[in-house]
């Protein structure tokens, strides 16, 4: 928002959860006032129970970038969903969709036997993918198994297919503050969301009749607070688990961007702002 005061920008959300209408507090969605002050895109694009994926988002992002450029505005992509960014910059192999019945069956197996059991199953069916996925990565293991059982071919096969050529070229900046202030900030942020009515949002979400494997039901924070809503945990335990999951997600984001975007500029807000303002001046 501060950068947008210097240059005409359109802020394009690169967040897999801000796409969904109704998920406002737990996704830290920009306020109505912010959206009125600066044009935003890819916010409130999907109505539950519909869901989307990285390839569909990348197509929408390309349209938003074209619209911004036509209006002589700088497209500023903001968010931490790395796989969505990768789909935009590099394209993805054409991976067939998972059969809903198979996806649901895998979820039930995971609930009954645990994620390591599914990882051993993936080791038999797709050893290449199993080798690169941690044994506790429930979502990606189920995804890989779903593709294998739905298409008859392992995910590793589809990923080896020729991906789309690079579609968008842009500099990447990674907000990467020191560890010490980050975790207390994340903890305080979680509690602030609770004070702003996150539990009411959770109650609304619980009545949307979403399948258990829907991305909105599995998102960080939402998953833990839904468990409280369904009386699986008490509130203190749900909050603590949500905070731990948030910290773990932040750590995974650091690792992903360090490995997948080696040319990115890392730094705190002051450093990143200076670089973007210098670059924006050249673009203008």
DOROTI-55153 format. One record per residue (C-alpha): y, z, x; residue number from 0. Coordinates in pm, 1 decimal. Last residue first. Layout:
% DOROTI-55153
<node><north>Y</north><up>Z</up><east>X</east><seq>NUM</seq></node>
...
END
This chain:
% DOROTI-55153
<node><north>481.5</north><up>-1500.2</up><east>754.2</east><seq>283</seq></node>
<node><north>151.3</north><up>-1521.8</up><east>939.3</east><seq>282</seq></node>
<node><north>305.8</north><up>-1405.4</up><east>1268.2</east><seq>281</seq></node>
<node><north>474.0</north><up>-1108.1</up><east>1100.2</east><seq>280</seq></node>
<node><north>145.4</north><up>-1022.4</up><east>932.3</east><seq>279</seq></node>
<node><north>-25.0</north><up>-1000.5</up><east>1270.9</east><seq>278</seq></node>
<node><north>226.6</north><up>-750.8</up><east>1400.7</east><seq>277</seq></node>
<node><north>207.8</north><up>-553.2</up><east>1077.3</east><seq>276</seq></node>
<node><north>-172.8</north><up>-555.1</up><east>1092.7</east><seq>275</seq></node>
<node><north>-180.6</north><up>-424.6</up><east>1449.9</east><seq>274</seq></node>
<node><north>71.9</north><up>-149.6</up><east>1380.7</east><seq>273</seq></node>
<node><north>-109.4</north><up>-37.0</up><east>1065.3</east><seq>272</seq></node>
<node><north>-441.9</north><up>-14.7</up><east>1250.5</east><seq>271</seq></node>
<node><north>-296.9</north><up>206.6</up><east>1523.2</east><seq>270</seq></node>
<node><north>-126.3</north><up>442.5</up><east>1278.7</east><seq>269</seq></node>
<node><north>-425.7</north><up>459.5</up><east>1043.4</east><seq>268</seq></node>
<node><north>-672.1</north><up>556.9</up><east>1315.1</east><seq>267</seq></node>
<node><north>-855.2</north><up>309.0</up><east>1531.7</east><seq>266</seq></node>
<node><north>-1104.4</north><up>26.4</up><east>1557.2</east><seq>265</seq></node>
<node><north>-1024.5</north><up>-343.1</up><east>1610.5</east><seq>264</seq></node>
<node><north>-1316.1</north><up>-561.1</up><east>1505.3</east><seq>263</seq></node>
<node><north>-1482.5</north><up>-799.5</up><east>1750.8</east><seq>262</seq></node>
<node><north>-1821.0</north><up>-623.7</up><east>1739.2</east><seq>261</seq></node>
<node><north>-1841.0</north><up>-647.0</up><east>1358.9</east><seq>260</seq></node>
<node><north>-2210.8</north><up>-587.2</up><east>1280.3</east><seq>259</seq></node>
<node><north>-2292.5</north><up>-312.7</up><east>1529.0</east><seq>258</seq></node>
<node><north>-1980.4</north><up>-95.3</up><east>1516.1</east><seq>257</seq></node>
<node><north>-1928.8</north><up>-176.8</up><east>1149.3</east><seq>256</seq></node>
<node><north>-2279.0</north><up>-63.6</up><east>1059.0</east><seq>255</seq></node>
<node><north>-2276.5</north><up>253.3</up><east>1271.8</east><seq>254</seq></node>
<node><north>-1946.3</north><up>375.7</up><east>1133.0</east><seq>253</seq></node>
<node><north>-2058.3</north><up>293.4</up><east>779.2</east><seq>252</seq></node>
<node><north>-2383.6</north><up>484.0</up><east>827.9</east><seq>251</seq></node>
<node><north>-2188.0</north><up>791.3</up><east>939.8</east><seq>250</seq></node>
<node><north>-1960.9</north><up>768.2</up><east>636.6</east><seq>249</seq></node>
<node><north>-2269.3</north><up>742.7</up><east>414.9</east><seq>248</seq></node>
<node><north>-2417.7</north><up>1054.6</up><east>571.0</east><seq>247</seq></node>
<node><north>-2094.9</north><up>1245.8</up><east>511.1</east><seq>246</seq></node>
<node><north>-2088.6</north><up>1133.1</up><east>148.8</east><seq>245</seq></node>
<node><north>-2453.6</north><up>1228.7</up><east>100.4</east><seq>244</seq></node>
<node><north>-2378.1</north><up>1578.3</up><east>236.3</east><seq>243</seq></node>
<node><north>-2083.5</north><up>1611.8</up><east>-1.9</east><seq>242</seq></node>
<node><north>-2296.6</north><up>1499.3</up><east>-295.7</east><seq>241</seq></node>
<node><north>-2570.8</north><up>1744.4</up><east>-202.2</east><seq>240</seq></node>
<node><north>-2316.1</north><up>2025.2</up><east>-196.3</east><seq>239</seq></node>
<node><north>-2170.9</north><up>1917.8</up><east>-529.2</east><seq>238</seq></node>
<node><north>-2514.0</north><up>1893.2</up><east>-691.4</east><seq>237</seq></node>
<node><north>-2614.4</north><up>2233.4</up><east>-551.4</east><seq>236</seq></node>
<node><north>-2299.3</north><up>2398.7</up><east>-685.7</east><seq>235</seq></node>
<node><north>-2343.0</north><up>2232.4</up><east>-1024.6</east><seq>234</seq></node>
<node><north>-2701.3</north><up>2342.6</up><east>-1085.7</east><seq>233</seq></node>
<node><north>-2974.5</north><up>2091.2</up><east>-1022.3</east><seq>232</seq></node>
<node><north>-3213.1</north><up>1886.6</up><east>-1241.5</east><seq>231</seq></node>
<node><north>-3010.9</north><up>1962.0</up><east>-1550.7</east><seq>230</seq></node>
<node><north>-2962.5</north><up>1593.5</up><east>-1649.1</east><seq>229</seq></node>
<node><north>-2587.3</north><up>1634.5</up><east>-1591.5</east><seq>228</seq></node>
<node><north>-2661.9</north><up>1796.6</up><east>-1256.0</east><seq>227</seq></node>
<node><north>-2878.5</north><up>1499.4</up><east>-1156.0</east><seq>226</seq></node>
<node><north>-2594.8</north><up>1273.3</up><east>-1269.9</east><seq>225</seq></node>
<node><north>-2372.7</north><up>1464.8</up><east>-1028.5</east><seq>224</seq></node>
<node><north>-2603.1</north><up>1382.4</up><east>-735.7</east><seq>223</seq></node>
<node><north>-2637.7</north><up>1013.5</up><east>-819.5</east><seq>222</seq></node>
<node><north>-2266.4</north><up>971.8</up><east>-885.5</east><seq>221</seq></node>
<node><north>-2176.0</north><up>1126.8</up><east>-553.5</east><seq>220</seq></node>
<node><north>-2299.9</north><up>830.5</up><east>-353.4</east><seq>219</seq></node>
<node><north>-2398.1</north><up>547.6</up><east>-586.3</east><seq>218</seq></node>
<node><north>-2748.2</north><up>542.3</up><east>-735.6</east><seq>217</seq></node>
<node><north>-2663.6</north><up>536.6</up><east>-1104.9</east><seq>216</seq></node>
<node><north>-2388.2</north><up>279.6</up><east>-1052.7</east><seq>215</seq></node>
<node><north>-2624.5</north><up>59.5</up><east>-850.4</east><seq>214</seq></node>
<node><north>-2872.6</north><up>45.8</up><east>-1143.1</east><seq>213</seq></node>
<node><north>-3213.9</north><up>178.8</up><east>-1036.0</east><seq>212</seq></node>
<node><north>-3241.6</north><up>436.0</up><east>-1313.7</east><seq>211</seq></node>
<node><north>-3169.8</north><up>176.0</up><east>-1579.1</east><seq>210</seq></node>
<node><north>-2834.9</north><up>230.2</up><east>-1748.8</east><seq>209</seq></node>
<node><north>-2817.1</north><up>375.2</up><east>-2098.2</east><seq>208</seq></node>
<node><north>-2434.6</north><up>401.7</up><east>-2090.4</east><seq>207</seq></node>
<node><north>-2445.0</north><up>765.0</up><east>-2204.5</east><seq>206</seq></node>
<node><north>-2488.4</north><up>907.0</up><east>-1853.9</east><seq>205</seq></node>
<node><north>-2179.4</north><up>714.8</up><east>-1742.7</east><seq>204</seq></node>
<node><north>-1960.3</north><up>897.5</up><east>-1996.1</east><seq>203</seq></node>
<node><north>-2093.4</north><up>1234.6</up><east>-1880.7</east><seq>202</seq></node>
<node><north>-2030.5</north><up>1132.8</up><east>-1518.2</east><seq>201</seq></node>
<node><north>-1670.2</north><up>1037.2</up><east>-1599.8</east><seq>200</seq></node>
<node><north>-1623.9</north><up>1377.8</up><east>-1761.0</east><seq>199</seq></node>
<node><north>-1770.3</north><up>1535.0</up><east>-1445.6</east><seq>198</seq></node>
<node><north>-1521.1</north><up>1342.1</up><east>-1230.5</east><seq>197</seq></node>
<node><north>-1227.4</north><up>1499.3</up><east>-1411.6</east><seq>196</seq></node>
<node><north>-947.5</north><up>1519.6</up><east>-1156.3</east><seq>195</seq></node>
<node><north>-1063.6</north><up>1856.1</up><east>-1022.9</east><seq>194</seq></node>
<node><north>-1401.0</north><up>1705.3</up><east>-932.1</east><seq>193</seq></node>
<node><north>-1224.9</north><up>1424.3</up><east>-748.5</east><seq>192</seq></node>
<node><north>-1028.3</north><up>1683.9</up><east>-553.3</east><seq>191</seq></node>
<node><north>-1353.5</north><up>1858.2</up><east>-458.8</east><seq>190</seq></node>
<node><north>-1494.2</north><up>1535.3</up><east>-314.4</east><seq>189</seq></node>
<node><north>-1170.9</north><up>1466.8</up><east>-125.8</east><seq>188</seq></node>
<node><north>-1177.0</north><up>1815.8</up><east>26.2</east><seq>187</seq></node>
<node><north>-1527.1</north><up>1754.2</up><east>162.9</east><seq>186</seq></node>
<node><north>-1433.0</north><up>1410.8</up><east>296.0</east><seq>185</seq></node>
<node><north>-1126.4</north><up>1556.3</up><east>467.8</east><seq>184</seq></node>
<node><north>-1334.4</north><up>1833.4</up><east>621.6</east><seq>183</seq></node>
<node><north>-1567.6</north><up>1560.1</up><east>753.1</east><seq>182</seq></node>
<node><north>-1293.9</north><up>1339.9</up><east>895.1</east><seq>181</seq></node>
<node><north>-1084.4</north><up>1596.4</up><east>1080.2</east><seq>180</seq></node>
<node><north>-1339.8</north><up>1653.1</up><east>1360.0</east><seq>179</seq></node>
<node><north>-1510.4</north><up>1314.9</up><east>1361.7</east><seq>178</seq></node>
<node><north>-1209.3</north><up>1124.8</up><east>1496.2</east><seq>177</seq></node>
<node><north>-1064.1</north><up>850.6</up><east>1273.8</east><seq>176</seq></node>
<node><north>-1220.7</north><up>504.1</up><east>1249.1</east><seq>175</seq></node>
<node><north>-1031.3</north><up>276.3</up><east>1012.2</east><seq>174</seq></node>
<node><north>-1193.3</north><up>-56.3</up><east>1100.0</east><seq>173</seq></node>
<node><north>-980.8</north><up>-369.2</up><east>1128.4</east><seq>172</seq></node>
<node><north>-1127.7</north><up>-716.4</up><east>1089.7</east><seq>171</seq></node>
<node><north>-943.5</north><up>-1039.3</up><east>1166.6</east><seq>170</seq></node>
<node><north>-1008.9</north><up>-1328.8</up><east>928.5</east><seq>169</seq></node>
<node><north>-1219.1</north><up>-1641.9</up><east>907.4</east><seq>168</seq></node>
<node><north>-1376.1</north><up>-1727.2</up><east>573.2</east><seq>167</seq></node>
<node><north>-1667.8</north><up>-1951.2</up><east>487.2</east><seq>166</seq></node>
<node><north>-1901.3</north><up>-1919.1</up><east>783.5</east><seq>165</seq></node>
<node><north>-2187.7</north><up>-2156.9</up><east>714.9</east><seq>164</seq></node>
<node><north>-2444.0</north><up>-2066.2</up><east>448.5</east><seq>163</seq></node>
<node><north>-2759.0</north><up>-1912.1</up><east>584.3</east><seq>162</seq></node>
<node><north>-3049.8</north><up>-2114.3</up><east>726.7</east><seq>161</seq></node>
<node><north>-3369.6</north><up>-1938.2</up><east>625.2</east><seq>160</seq></node>
<node><north>-3473.8</north><up>-1646.3</up><east>842.6</east><seq>159</seq></node>
<node><north>-3347.8</north><up>-1400.7</up><east>583.3</east><seq>158</seq></node>
<node><north>-3585.4</north><up>-1548.6</up><east>326.8</east><seq>157</seq></node>
<node><north>-3890.7</north><up>-1498.2</up><east>547.9</east><seq>156</seq></node>
<node><north>-3787.0</north><up>-1144.9</up><east>644.0</east><seq>155</seq></node>
<node><north>-3767.5</north><up>-1060.9</up><east>273.4</east><seq>154</seq></node>
<node><north>-4137.4</north><up>-1129.0</up><east>247.2</east><seq>153</seq></node>
<node><north>-4279.7</north><up>-1410.8</up><east>32.6</east><seq>152</seq></node>
<node><north>-4460.6</north><up>-1383.6</up><east>-301.5</east><seq>151</seq></node>
<node><north>-4129.8</north><up>-1407.8</up><east>-484.3</east><seq>150</seq></node>
<node><north>-4141.5</north><up>-1097.6</up><east>-702.7</east><seq>149</seq></node>
<node><north>-4367.0</north><up>-878.0</up><east>-487.6</east><seq>148</seq></node>
<node><north>-4187.6</north><up>-956.8</up><east>-162.4</east><seq>147</seq></node>
<node><north>-3837.1</north><up>-943.1</up><east>-313.7</east><seq>146</seq></node>
<node><north>-3908.8</north><up>-610.5</up><east>-482.1</east><seq>145</seq></node>
<node><north>-4061.9</north><up>-470.9</up><east>-165.0</east><seq>144</seq></node>
<node><north>-3750.0</north><up>-554.7</up><east>32.3</east><seq>143</seq></node>
<node><north>-3521.7</north><up>-406.9</up><east>-236.1</east><seq>142</seq></node>
<node><north>-3734.4</north><up>-92.5</up><east>-261.0</east><seq>141</seq></node>
<node><north>-3706.4</north><up>-48.0</up><east>115.0</east><seq>140</seq></node>
<node><north>-3332.8</north><up>-115.9</up><east>100.2</east><seq>139</seq></node>
<node><north>-3269.3</north><up>151.1</up><east>-162.9</east><seq>138</seq></node>
<node><north>-3501.1</north><up>417.3</up><east>-22.8</east><seq>137</seq></node>
<node><north>-3381.6</north><up>415.9</up><east>337.4</east><seq>136</seq></node>
<node><north>-3596.5</north><up>714.9</up><east>444.1</east><seq>135</seq></node>
<node><north>-3844.1</north><up>523.0</up><east>663.0</east><seq>134</seq></node>
<node><north>-3555.8</north><up>360.4</up><east>850.7</east><seq>133</seq></node>
<node><north>-3553.1</north><up>-19.2</up><east>813.7</east><seq>132</seq></node>
<node><north>-3590.4</north><up>-252.5</up><east>1114.7</east><seq>131</seq></node>
<node><north>-3969.8</north><up>-220.4</up><east>1149.1</east><seq>130</seq></node>
<node><north>-4028.6</north><up>-244.2</up><east>774.1</east><seq>129</seq></node>
<node><north>-3848.1</north><up>-579.0</up><east>765.3</east><seq>128</seq></node>
<node><north>-4077.4</north><up>-728.5</up><east>1028.1</east><seq>127</seq></node>
<node><north>-4388.0</north><up>-557.4</up><east>886.3</east><seq>126</seq></node>
<node><north>-4350.9</north><up>-720.7</up><east>543.0</east><seq>125</seq></node>
<node><north>-4651.1</north><up>-646.0</up><east>321.1</east><seq>124</seq></node>
<node><north>-4838.9</north><up>-383.3</up><east>524.4</east><seq>123</seq></node>
<node><north>-4528.7</north><up>-213.5</up><east>664.6</east><seq>122</seq></node>
<node><north>-4371.0</north><up>-235.6</up><east>318.7</east><seq>121</seq></node>
<node><north>-4650.6</north><up>-15.3</up><east>178.4</east><seq>120</seq></node>
<node><north>-4592.0</north><up>232.2</up><east>460.2</east><seq>119</seq></node>
<node><north>-4222.5</north><up>233.2</up><east>368.8</east><seq>118</seq></node>
<node><north>-4311.6</north><up>291.0</up><east>5.0</east><seq>117</seq></node>
<node><north>-4504.0</north><up>606.4</up><east>99.6</east><seq>116</seq></node>
<node><north>-4213.0</north><up>714.9</up><east>320.1</east><seq>115</seq></node>
<node><north>-3985.2</north><up>683.2</up><east>11.6</east><seq>114</seq></node>
<node><north>-4163.6</north><up>937.4</up><east>-205.8</east><seq>113</seq></node>
<node><north>-4489.6</north><up>941.5</up><east>-403.9</east><seq>112</seq></node>
<node><north>-4383.1</north><up>997.5</up><east>-765.1</east><seq>111</seq></node>
<node><north>-4013.1</north><up>907.6</up><east>-761.2</east><seq>110</seq></node>
<node><north>-4075.2</north><up>619.3</up><east>-523.5</east><seq>109</seq></node>
<node><north>-4355.5</north><up>488.4</up><east>-741.9</east><seq>108</seq></node>
<node><north>-4124.1</north><up>505.2</up><east>-1044.1</east><seq>107</seq></node>
<node><north>-3857.8</north><up>308.0</up><east>-856.3</east><seq>106</seq></node>
<node><north>-4115.1</north><up>51.5</up><east>-752.3</east><seq>105</seq></node>
<node><north>-4217.6</north><up>3.4</up><east>-1114.7</east><seq>104</seq></node>
<node><north>-3855.8</north><up>-48.8</up><east>-1220.9</east><seq>103</seq></node>
<node><north>-3801.3</north><up>-313.9</up><east>-955.8</east><seq>102</seq></node>
<node><north>-4124.5</north><up>-485.8</up><east>-1055.1</east><seq>101</seq></node>
<node><north>-4024.8</north><up>-494.4</up><east>-1422.3</east><seq>100</seq></node>
<node><north>-3676.2</north><up>-623.0</up><east>-1334.1</east><seq>99</seq></node>
<node><north>-3820.2</north><up>-915.7</up><east>-1133.7</east><seq>98</seq></node>
<node><north>-3628.3</north><up>-933.8</up><east>-808.4</east><seq>97</seq></node>
<node><north>-3388.9</north><up>-1219.9</up><east>-750.0</east><seq>96</seq></node>
<node><north>-3457.4</north><up>-1499.6</up><east>-500.1</east><seq>95</seq></node>
<node><north>-3284.8</north><up>-1477.3</up><east>-160.7</east><seq>94</seq></node>
<node><north>-3065.8</north><up>-1777.4</up><east>-74.5</east><seq>93</seq></node>
<node><north>-2969.6</north><up>-1679.0</up><east>278.5</east><seq>92</seq></node>
<node><north>-2632.3</north><up>-1515.7</up><east>299.1</east><seq>91</seq></node>
<node><north>-2284.8</north><up>-1632.2</up><east>387.8</east><seq>90</seq></node>
<node><north>-2106.2</north><up>-1549.5</up><east>710.1</east><seq>89</seq></node>
<node><north>-1759.5</north><up>-1418.1</up><east>628.2</east><seq>88</seq></node>
<node><north>-1795.5</north><up>-1352.8</up><east>256.9</east><seq>87</seq></node>
<node><north>-2153.6</north><up>-1226.4</up><east>263.5</east><seq>86</seq></node>
<node><north>-2065.1</north><up>-1010.7</up><east>563.9</east><seq>85</seq></node>
<node><north>-1780.6</north><up>-849.0</up><east>373.8</east><seq>84</seq></node>
<node><north>-2014.5</north><up>-767.5</up><east>86.6</east><seq>83</seq></node>
<node><north>-2269.8</north><up>-624.6</up><east>328.8</east><seq>82</seq></node>
<node><north>-2003.3</north><up>-402.3</up><east>481.9</east><seq>81</seq></node>
<node><north>-1896.6</north><up>-227.7</up><east>165.0</east><seq>80</seq></node>
<node><north>-1610.0</north><up>-24.3</up><east>312.1</east><seq>79</seq></node>
<node><north>-1299.8</north><up>-143.1</up><east>135.5</east><seq>78</seq></node>
<node><north>-977.7</north><up>-341.7</up><east>166.4</east><seq>77</seq></node>
<node><north>-933.5</north><up>-718.3</up><east>184.9</east><seq>76</seq></node>
<node><north>-568.2</north><up>-810.2</up><east>231.4</east><seq>75</seq></node>
<node><north>-495.0</north><up>-1164.2</up><east>109.8</east><seq>74</seq></node>
<node><north>-139.7</north><up>-1248.2</up><east>225.6</east><seq>73</seq></node>
<node><north>72.0</north><up>-1386.9</up><east>-59.3</east><seq>72</seq></node>
<node><north>217.4</north><up>-1736.8</up><east>-91.7</east><seq>71</seq></node>
<node><north>111.8</north><up>-1758.2</up><east>-460.5</east><seq>70</seq></node>
<node><north>-138.3</north><up>-2033.0</up><east>-374.3</east><seq>69</seq></node>
<node><north>-259.9</north><up>-1809.4</up><east>-93.2</east><seq>68</seq></node>
<node><north>-331.4</north><up>-1527.2</up><east>-334.7</east><seq>67</seq></node>
<node><north>-518.2</north><up>-1752.5</up><east>-575.8</east><seq>66</seq></node>
<node><north>-733.0</north><up>-1896.2</up><east>-296.4</east><seq>65</seq></node>
<node><north>-813.4</north><up>-1545.0</up><east>-170.8</east><seq>64</seq></node>
<node><north>-908.8</north><up>-1434.0</up><east>-521.5</east><seq>63</seq></node>
<node><north>-1138.7</north><up>-1733.9</up><east>-563.9</east><seq>62</seq></node>
<node><north>-1305.8</north><up>-1663.0</up><east>-229.6</east><seq>61</seq></node>
<node><north>-1346.2</north><up>-1299.9</up><east>-335.6</east><seq>60</seq></node>
<node><north>-1519.2</north><up>-1399.4</up><east>-659.1</east><seq>59</seq></node>
<node><north>-1773.2</north><up>-1605.8</up><east>-465.6</east><seq>58</seq></node>
<node><north>-1819.7</north><up>-1321.4</up><east>-217.9</east><seq>57</seq></node>
<node><north>-1881.1</north><up>-1079.7</up><east>-506.7</east><seq>56</seq></node>
<node><north>-2157.8</north><up>-1301.1</up><east>-644.7</east><seq>55</seq></node>
<node><north>-2321.1</north><up>-1314.5</up><east>-300.8</east><seq>54</seq></node>
<node><north>-2293.5</north><up>-938.9</up><east>-249.0</east><seq>53</seq></node>
<node><north>-2449.9</north><up>-841.4</up><east>-579.6</east><seq>52</seq></node>
<node><north>-2363.0</north><up>-779.4</up><east>-944.7</east><seq>51</seq></node>
<node><north>-2446.7</north><up>-551.9</up><east>-1234.0</east><seq>50</seq></node>
<node><north>-2414.7</north><up>-561.5</up><east>-1610.7</east><seq>49</seq></node>
<node><north>-2464.1</north><up>-229.5</up><east>-1792.3</east><seq>48</seq></node>
<node><north>-2169.9</north><up>-189.6</up><east>-1757.5</east><seq>47</seq></node>
<node><north>-1869.5</north><up>-419.8</up><east>-1756.0</east><seq>46</seq></node>
<node><north>-1790.3</north><up>-596.2</up><east>-1428.4</east><seq>45</seq></node>
<node><north>-1445.9</north><up>-698.0</up><east>-1297.5</east><seq>44</seq></node>
<node><north>-1270.3</north><up>-360.9</up><east>-1311.4</east><seq>43</seq></node>
<node><north>-1111.6</north><up>-415.0</up><east>-966.3</east><seq>42</seq></node>
<node><north>-1183.4</north><up>-743.5</up><east>-789.4</east><seq>41</seq></node>
<node><north>-813.3</north><up>-819.1</up><east>-731.5</east><seq>40</seq></node>
<node><north>-495.6</north><up>-617.4</up><east>-684.5</east><seq>39</seq></node>
<node><north>-131.5</north><up>-724.1</up><east>-712.8</east><seq>38</seq></node>
<node><north>108.1</north><up>-457.3</up><east>-578.2</east><seq>37</seq></node>
<node><north>329.6</north><up>-226.9</up><east>-787.3</east><seq>36</seq></node>
<node><north>133.2</north><up>-262.3</up><east>-1108.4</east><seq>35</seq></node>
<node><north>-195.7</north><up>-195.1</up><east>-931.7</east><seq>34</seq></node>
<node><north>-46.5</north><up>110.1</up><east>-763.6</east><seq>33</seq></node>
<node><north>80.0</north><up>243.2</up><east>-1098.7</east><seq>32</seq></node>
<node><north>-258.6</north><up>182.2</up><east>-1262.1</east><seq>31</seq></node>
<node><north>-413.3</north><up>392.6</up><east>-988.3</east><seq>30</seq></node>
<node><north>-631.4</north><up>251.0</up><east>-714.0</east><seq>29</seq></node>
<node><north>-1001.9</north><up>331.6</up><east>-762.3</east><seq>28</seq></node>
<node><north>-1118.4</north><up>635.5</up><east>-569.1</east><seq>27</seq></node>
<node><north>-1476.6</north><up>531.0</up><east>-653.9</east><seq>26</seq></node>
<node><north>-1568.5</north><up>867.9</up><east>-807.8</east><seq>25</seq></node>
<node><north>-1251.6</north><up>876.2</up><east>-1016.2</east><seq>24</seq></node>
<node><north>-1251.8</north><up>525.8</up><east>-1164.4</east><seq>23</seq></node>
<node><north>-1601.9</north><up>416.6</up><east>-1259.5</east><seq>22</seq></node>
<node><north>-1513.8</north><up>304.9</up><east>-1611.4</east><seq>21</seq></node>
<node><north>-1507.9</north><up>-67.0</up><east>-1541.0</east><seq>20</seq></node>
<node><north>-1727.9</north><up>-161.3</up><east>-1249.1</east><seq>19</seq></node>
<node><north>-1594.9</north><up>-362.2</up><east>-954.2</east><seq>18</seq></node>
<node><north>-1477.3</north><up>-44.1</up><east>-784.3</east><seq>17</seq></node>
<node><north>-1844.2</north><up>20.4</up><east>-706.3</east><seq>16</seq></node>
<node><north>-1919.4</north><up>-254.5</up><east>-451.6</east><seq>15</seq></node>
<node><north>-1592.9</north><up>-206.3</up><east>-265.8</east><seq>14</seq></node>
<node><north>-1422.8</north><up>-498.2</up><east>-91.8</east><seq>13</seq></node>
<node><north>-1117.7</north><up>-472.8</up><east>-317.0</east><seq>12</seq></node>
<node><north>-865.2</north><up>-751.9</up><east>-272.0</east><seq>11</seq></node>
<node><north>-508.4</north><up>-632.2</up><east>-214.3</east><seq>10</seq></node>
<node><north>-267.3</north><up>-920.2</up><east>-269.0</east><seq>9</seq></node>
<node><north>16.0</north><up>-907.8</up><east>-19.9</east><seq>8</seq></node>
<node><north>383.4</north><up>-1001.1</up><east>4.9</east><seq>7</seq></node>
<node><north>482.6</north><up>-842.1</up><east>336.4</east><seq>6</seq></node>
<node><north>650.0</north><up>-519.8</up><east>443.0</east><seq>5</seq></node>
<node><north>593.0</north><up>-300.8</up><east>135.0</east><seq>4</seq></node>
<node><north>236.1</north><up>-432.8</up><east>120.0</east><seq>3</seq></node>
<node><north>166.9</north><up>-258.5</up><east>451.2</east><seq>2</seq></node>
<node><north>238.6</north><up>76.8</up><east>286.8</east><seq>1</seq></node>
<node><north>0.0</north><up>0.0</up><east>0.0</east><seq>0</seq></node>
END
